[in-house]
Amino acid sequence: MRSSVTVAAAFALLSTLSQPAGASDGEKIWSLTTGYATFSFEDNNPQGGSLGFDGEYGLSDALWLRASATGAAYSDGGSLAWSGHAVFGITYVLDVLEYVPYVNLGAGAIVLDSSDDDFELQVDPLVEIGLGLDILKSRDFSYGFFLRVNALTDTTFFNAGVRFSWRSGFF
């Protein structure tokens, strides 16, 4: 009992000493992402890298509209593969101090192709679930880490990396 009171008092003290990140409606975030990417398709699991762009628009302090486009290149032995993802969705932000955890949910499409002659170009719908942590360095700039999983058909994509974000519209 005494330890739970101590923990509650410590959280109360920390919340009064720190200032919230203070996101607002109308705020915009433009992010550049890069990272590790892989996907599983039949017996293949090629590894590669990704480069992407995210745009987010704050509807409130916790809910954001999100558009994302990501390209990735993969290698699996002798063949090369590439993918392009486009996703529209929402981001739920837990606005906590300078560390801002968030969760993404979206839907979109993916284009997948390979240098393997037996592989045909695929265009499939997808659902994306992601999570991340942004670290606010100033009111205008943050960096952070993300994990995203895209799936709907028999192919599952995984992407993990860093994101660099520029923020505007906070008043």
N, C-alpha and C positions, 0 to 999 in steps of 0.2 A: 504494500500500500504506500509506504513512504517513498519507495523508488519511483512509482508511477507519478506521485505528486512532484518529485524532483524533476522528472523528465518533462512533465507538463509545464512546470515553471521555467525550465530551460528553453522550451519552444516559445513560450510567451515572451521571454526576454529577447530571444533572437528576432522574433517578428517585430518587436518595437525598435530594435537597433538597426535593422536593415530596411532598405527601400525596395518596393516591388519594381519589376521591370517596366510596368506601366504601358502595355500595348493599348492601342485605341482603335475604334472603328475608323476606317478610311486610311489606316496606315498601309504602306506597301513594302513588300520585301522582294528583292531581286537577288537570286542566289545562283552561284556557279558551283556545281558538284563534280567530284571526281572520285574514283575508287575502284575497288575490286568487283568483278562481276563473274557470275557463272550461271549455267542453266543445266537442267537435266532433261534429256530427251532420249527415249528408248534406252540404249546402253551407253550413251555418250554423256560426258560431264565436262565439257571444255571450260577452261579458265581464261580470264581476260581482264580487261579494264574498261571503265566507262567514263563518259564526259556528259554532263547534263546541265540544264538550265531550268530553274523553278521561278515562278512568279506567284506571289500570294497577296491577297487583299483582305484586310481585316474587316470583318462584319461586326465584331465586338472584341472585347479584350481576350476572349477565349476561342472564338470561332473564326476561321479564315477560309476563303475560297482559294483553291490552288490549281495551277496549271503547270505541268511538268513535261519536258521533252528530254529524253536521254538516248544516247547512242553508245553502243558497246561493240568491241571486237574481241574475238575469242580464238584460241588455238587448241586443237585436239590432235596432237601428233602431226600428221602431214597436211591436214585440211584446216582452213580458216573459216570462221563464221562471223556474222555481224548481226546486230539487232538494232532496231529503233523503236522506242516506246513513246507514246503520247498518252498522258493521263490527266483527267480533270476530276477534282474531288474537293474534300474539305480537310482542314487541319484543326485539331483540337489542341490548344496550347495551355499548359499549366504555367502561368506567369509567376515564377518564383525567383525573386532576387535577381542576380545577374546570370543564373543558370536557368535556362528555359527548356524543360522537357516538353515534347510534343508527340502526337500520334497522327498519322495520315491515313485516310481511307479514300480510295478513288477507283474510277473505272476508265478504261480506254482501249487502246489497240496496240498491238506489237507486230512488227515486220521482222521476219527472221529469214536469213539466207546463208548459204555456205558455198565454199569453193568445190565441195564434193559434187561430182556430176550426178550422183544418185539422189541428191537432195533438191527438192523443188522449193521455190519461194513460198513462204507461208505468211498470211496475214490473219491474225486471230484476235478476238476480244480478250481483255484481261481485267482482273481485279487486283488492285495494289493495296497492301497493308504495310505501313512503315512506322518507325519510331525514331526519335532522335533527341539530341541535346544541343541547344545553341548556347554559346557563351557570349554575353554582351560585353564588348570591349568599349563601346560608346553608344550613344543614342542612334548613331548612323551605321555602325558596323558590328557584325558578329561573325563568329566562326563556330563550327560544331561538327558533330558526328551523326551519321544516320545508318539505319538498316532498313532495307525494303525487300519485300517478297511480292512477286507478280505471278499470278496463276489463274487459270480458268480451264484451259484445255489440258492435254496430257504433258505439257511442258511447264516447268516451274523455273522462274528466274530469281536469283538472289543478288543483291547489290548492297555493298557496304562501303562507306567512305567518309570523306570530309566535305563540308560545304562552307562556302564563304558568302556572306550575305550583306547587302547594302540596304538600309532601311530609309524610308522617307514618309512624310505625311503625318508625323507625330507632332501635335501641338498642344 
